[in-house]
Amino acid sequence: MSHSLCLLFDCDGTLVDSEPLLADVMADVLTRVGLPFAAPQYMAEFRGVRFANIVAELERRYGALDDATRDMAESEMRRNMQARMSRELQPISGIREALERLGAYPRCVASNGPEHKIRRALDSTGLRPYFEDRLYSGYTIESWKPEPGLFLHAARDMGFAPEHCVVIDDAEVGVAAGLAAGMRTIHINRFPERETTPSGAIALHHMRDLPDVVARLAQLETLPH
């Protein structure tokens, strides 16, 4: 198996099925502080979006919170989410088998979430050994998808040029970031009935198909340019 490609995985919704849990927790916390929010809104409007940006949009719609309430809401959301992840979080269907088949490729996680949340997600689902400490957070470098900075930083640290990286992400913001970074981008589109894969990205509907797509991309690497 070729080592010519580096795989950059998103976390939430790509490796672990955390988004339904996050939607429930956010709906509870945000509604109680005066920002009406229903769990289906997360999946419809805000998948993969940084929490602060979601709050900012809700404040625009419903009125601003004071700083203390805003900080309290974020702390409670993260605390409740950590507890639910420890009890309920599951890996995305097919991801463990895909990672086993992709074992020869360098890979890392690049997520908009805080690093401690990434670690908890991988530890809770048993996926941590596939990535060890190759974890990159938007909070660490203060650049979040859809900006390309997180993926570009991860690629540099992994020792790969953007054109030799493959982004695997399920959310619109992550796909946009991968394309903006000049990387080949695979959109794990698990909701094709309501989401469209952007032009330039490769659409997949199930993780079982990921190794074959990566193998085809690796073959293109070996062809003369």
N, C-alpha and C positions, 0 to 999 in steps of 0.2 A: 504494500500500500504506500502511496506517495506521501511524502512529508512536505510537499511544495505548497500546501494550503494551510492556513490557520483558520479555525472555526471560532467565531465569536457568537456565543449564545446569549440571548436575553434570558431572564429568569421567570418572572411571573407570567403565566399563560403560555410559556414556551417549554420550560423544564418542569414547573410545578403548577398545579391547578389551584392557585391561590386567589384568583380574581373573584369567584363567587363569595369566598369568605371576606375578602376586602370590601366588596360591595355591601354586604350585610353590616359589617362593622362601621363603615362610613355612614351608611344610612341612619344607624342608631345614633352615633355621636353627633353628626352634623345637624340632624333634625333637632336634637335636644338643645343645641346652642343657638337655634334660630335660623338655620340655613336649611330649608326644606330639601330633602334629598331622598329619593327612592332607589333601592338597590338596582333595578333595571336601568336607571340612568347611567350608572357606571359603564355597563356593557355597551350601551347605545352611544354615549357621548365621550367618555373619558378613559377608555382602556389605555393603560400604559402612561397616562399623563401624571406628571409630578403632583403630589398632594397639595402643595402650596398653590399651584396653578388652578387646581380644581376649586379650592377655597376662594381664590381671588375671583373666579368666574361666578361662583355662587354669591359672593358678597356684592358683585356688580348687579346681580339680579335682585337680591333681597335686602341689601343693606350691610354696611361694614360692621365687623366685630371689633371690640377693643382688643388691644394686644394681649392682655392677660387671658381673655377667653379664647382667642385664636391659639395661643400657645398651649392652653389646657386641652383644647380639643385635639390638637395634634398628638400631645403626650398620651392622652387616653386612647386615641385611635391606635397608636403604635403598641401600647401596652396590651390592649384587647386583642389586637391582631397577632401579637407574639403568642399569647395564650392559646388562641384558636389554632394557629399553625402547629403548635406543639401537639395538640390533641387530634386535629382533623386533616391536616394537609396531606395530599396525595400527589405522586408524580403524574405528569401528563401521560396518557395512554401511549405506550410504545416507545417512550423515551429511553428507558433503560436498555432495551434491546438495540435501539439505534446507537446509543453511546458505546455499547459493546462492539458493534460492527465498525464503528468509527475510531476504534481504539488507537490506531497508529497516527492519527492526526493531532497536531498541537491544537489545544482548545482552551477557551477561557469563558468566563461569564462577564457580561457587561450590562449592568442594570441601572435604571433610574433610581432604584431604591437604596436606602442606606446599607452599608456593608454588613452591619450586624443582622439586618433582615435577610440579606442574601445567605449569610452563613446559617441562620436558623432554618431557612427554607431547605437548603441542601442537606443539612444535618437531619432534619425531621423526616426527610424522604429517602435518606440513604444514598443520595447522589453526590455527596461531597467528595468521595474518592476519585470520581471522574475528573474533578477540577482542582482538588487540593486547595492551594491558596491563590490560584490564578483568578482572582475576583476583582472586578473593577466597578466602582460605584460613582454615579453622577455627583453624589455629595462630596466625594473625596477630591475630585478635580473641579467641582463647581461648574459643570457643564452637563446639561441634560438633553436627552432626545426630545424633539427632533433635530437639535443641533448635532453636527457630526463629531464634535470634540471628544465625546466619550469613546466612540469606536476608534477614532484616530489615536487617542492616547493608549488604548489597550493594544492596538496593533504595534505601535512603536515599542511598548514595553515587552511585547512578545517577540519582537525582532523581525516583523514582517511589514513589507510595504502594503499600502491599501489594496493594490491590484492583486495581491496574493492572499487576500482575506475573504472569507465568506461569512456574512451576517445571517443568523437564523433568528427571526423575531416574529411574533404573532400580532403585534400592535401597529397601527398606522404610524405612530410617532417613531417607532423603531425602524420600520421599513424606510420611512423618509430619511432617517439619520444614516442608515446604511448606504442608500443611494447617493446622498449628499457627500458621504465620505469617499465615494468612488470605489466602493466594494461590491462584489457580487452579493446579491441580497435575496434570501429565500424567505418568502412570506408564508408562515404556517397559518393558513386561512381555515380555521375550524368553523367559521360561520359564513360560508359562501353565499347563503341566502340573503345576507344583509351587508356583507363586506366585499369590496372589489379590490383585487390586487393591483397596486399602482403599476403603471407602465415602467418597464425596466427591471421589475422584480420577478422572481420565479414563484409561482403559486404551488403550494402543497396543502393537501387536506388532512394528511395523517403522517405521524412521525415514522411509521414503518417505511415510508418511501424516501426518507431523508438520505440514508446511506447510498442508495443508487444514484440520486441526484448529485451528491458530493463526488462520487466516483466519476461521473461524467464530466464534472467541472475539473477534476484533477487530470483527466485525460486531455482536456483542452490545454492544460498547462504544459503538457509534454510536446504539443504540436509546434512545429517551427512557425515563427511569426514573420 
